[in-house]
Amino acid sequence: MIVFPNAKINLGLCITDKRADGYHNISSVFYPLLNCCDVLEGIHLNLPDNTCKLMMMDEHWKEPEEANLVYKAYHLLAKDFKLGGTCFRLKKTIPTGAGLGGGSADAAFAVQLLSQLFGLNLSREQKLSYAAILGSDVPFFIENSPAAVSGRGEVIRPIQMSLAGYFLCLIHPGIFVSTPEAYRMISPGMPKNLPAEVVQLSPENWKHLLVNDFEKPLFEKYPLIGRLKDWMYEHGALFALMSGSGSAVYGIFEKKPGLPAFQGAIFQREFPL
């Protein structure tokens, strides 16, 4: 069985306050990128029950399988269900350390794949519960539709908005940003404009209303990311923003932009939304 875990972008990201448990509360809108996907295959093999093997289809991948969220998703469900021996093959296309939710998407799709592969018939509530255990952003990919996101990322409220008809340019400049490091660099505070309200306007109105609180400190430390955002506007973007805690930057365009290569980028794609 093959599934295609997709990326997401943040349409605004405000860090409102720090919680007693050490996490931060956020206000954001997550938007799924259905044209930017990993490939995850799950195969029921003649292995002992509750045994999982994970094969990364990238010879340069160094992460041990037990650290991968797909592997963790399998063993989380195996605590509650008898799962047949399974081999996963994962082809990474979504860049890692980019603020695009690739690992979270892999985990959410693994939960849904296992439910189908072994006839678990997990309810929506069960899937969301397992997803929340696996990570803050994982529940979003169970619903996988535009949503206002709050709490530490696990509170998902679907919203009515669409970017259909626009084009996206997505670039990862090859800078790895540690999420804990990024959070240490910000000062939480309530935003002037809630992302869920701003996105009800058309994208050409977002530039001065929709912000990512991580941008200011990260642009100071990594000027290339800030230059990339400026470059998007110079080439006609209606709106541009760094996604998540970085370092990928996206631009929303009225028509296919056909941009030149951004020097130093390790990932650059254009596709319709």
N, C-alpha and C positions, 0 to 999 in steps of 0.2 A: 504494500500500500504506500502511495507517494502523496505527500502534501507539500504545500509551498508557503512556508512562513514568510510573511511580508513585513517590511519596515514600517515605521511611523515617523512623522515629524511633529514637533511641538509648534502649534500656532500660539505663540506667547508662552512664557514660563515665569511665574512670579513665586518667590519663596516668601511666604507670609509670616512664618514664625517657627521657632524651634520647639519641639515637643519634649515632654519630660522623659520619654523613652530614648532620646538622642536623635531621633529622626526629625525631618523638617516637614511642615505642611506646605503644600504647593497649590497653586491655581494655574491651570493650563488647559489647553484644548489639544487633544491628540487626534491626528488625522492619518488614516492608513494609506500607505503607498502600495497599492496592489500590483504595480508594475516593477517593484523592486523586492525580490524574494530570494530566500535560501531554498534549498531542495532537501527534504527529509523523507527518507524511505524507512519503513519499518517492516521487517520480515519475521514471521513466526518460524523458528528453526527448531531442530531436534536438539535442544539444549535443556538442561534441568529447569524446572519451573522457577520463576522469580530470578532468572539469570539474564543479564543484559550485556551485550557487547556493542560498543560504539566505534564506528569506523569514520574517521574524518577524511573526506575526499580532497585533501590538500596536503601535500608532502611537507609543507612548511609549517603546518599547525603543530604547536608545541604543548598545548594544554592537555593535562592528563584527563582521561575519560571521566573519572570520578568527580572532577571539578566542573564538568559540563552540565548545563541545566536540563538537557534531554535525558542524560543518565540519571540525574537527580529526580526528574519527573517520574521515570520508570520505577525507581525504588520507593518513591513516596506512595505511589498507587499500590505497589507490591506489599505495603504494610497492611492494606485493607482488602486486597483481592489476590487470588491465585492467578498470576499471569504466566502465560507460557513463555518459554525461552525466546528471546527476541534479539535480533541484530538490527541496529540502526546504522544507516549510512547518511551522513550529513555533508552536504556541499554548501560551503559558505560563500555567499555573494554579497550580502549586506556587510559593509565594513564594520569591524569591531572597534570599540572605544570611540564611537562617532556620535553618540546621542540619538541613534536611530532605532534602538530597541530590538536589535537582531537576536540577541540571546534570549530575551523575554519572549519574543515571538516563537522561537524554536521550542521553548518550554511549553507554551500554551498549546501549540499545534501537536506536540508530543502527547499531552494529556488527551486531546480529542482523538488523535490517531489510535491510542491504546484503548480508548472507550469503544471505538468501532472495531478494531482488530480482534478484541476479545469479548465483544458483545456485552460490555459492562452497562450500557445504557445509562451512563451518568447524566444526571439532570443538570440543567444550567447552573443551579445553586451549588451542586457538588463540584462542577468544573471550576467555578469561580472560587470556591473555598480552597481547592488544591492550588489554583493559580496564585492566590494571595500568599500561601505558604512559600511558594517558590520564589517570589520576588514582587516588589512594589508595582512594576509596570506590567506584570504578566496578565492580570485580569483583563486589561484592555483588549488583549488579543483574542480573548474568548468571544467577546461581542464583535470586535473588529470593525467598528463603524465610528464616525466622528463622535467625540464625547468630551464633555467637560470633566476634568479630572481634578480631584482634590484629595485631602488627607495626605498620606505619604505617597500617593499614586494609586491606591487601591480602591478609592471611591470613584465610581464611574457613573456618569449621568449622560445618556445619549442625548445629542442635540440635533436639530434639523439645520444642516448647512451642507453645501456641496461646492467643490471646486471643479466640477465637471466642465470641460470646455477650455480650461486653462492648461498651460504647460509648466513643468517643473524642471529646473536644472539643479542637480544635487552633486555637490563636490566635497570630497574628504581630502583635506590638505596634507594628510600624512602625519598629523600631530596627535599623539595619544594623550588624552586628558583623563586623569584619575578623578572619578566622581567624588570620593571623599575629599580629595584636595580641592576640588571646585567648591564644595560646600563650605570648606573652611575659609574661603576667600570672600564670602558674601555677608552682607548685613541684612537680615530678613526685615520685611515691612509690608504693610498692605498696599496694593497697587492702586493707582488713580483710576485705572480702567480694568475691569475684569475681562480676561480673554474671551470668555463665553459670550459676553455682550458685544465685544468689538468684532468678532467674526461674523456677526449678523450683517455687517456692512460689507461692501465689495472690497477686494484686496487692494485697490488703488487708494483706499482710505486708511489702510492699516499702518503705514510707515511711522507715524508719530504717536500712535495709540497702542500698538502691540509690541511689547518688549520681552526680552529674555534677561533676567537678572544676572545670569552668569556672564553675559557678554562683556561688561565693563572691566571686571578684574581679569578675565581671560584674554581680552584684547590687549591689555597692558602687558601681560606676561608673554603672550604669543601674538605679536603684531601681525603675523601672516594671516591669522584668522580674520582680524578686522579688515585687512586689505582685501581679502576674498569677498567679504560682504560688500565693501565699496565697489569692487569690480563687478558684482552682480548688478548694482544700480547703474554703473557706467554703461553696461551693455543692455539696458532697457528693462530691468526687472520692475514690476509693479510693486513688489514687496520682497524683502530678503531678510533672513534671520538665521542665526546659529540654532541648531536643533539640540534640545536637551542640554547636557553639560558639555557638549561639543565632542569633537571639533568640526563635524560636518556642517556645512552652510548650504541653504537652499535659496533659490530665487523662483518666484512665481511670475510667469510671463503670459501676456495675452495671446501670443502665438509662438510656435516653435522657434526658439532663438538661434539655433545653429552657432553656438559660441565656439571661439577658439579654445585650445587646450590651456588650462590654467597651469602655469609652471609649478612643478613640484607635486601636483595632485596625484594621489594613488588611486582615486576613484572619481570618475566624472561621467554622469549620465544625464540625458534629457528624455523625458517621456510625458505623454498626456496624463492629466489627472482624471 
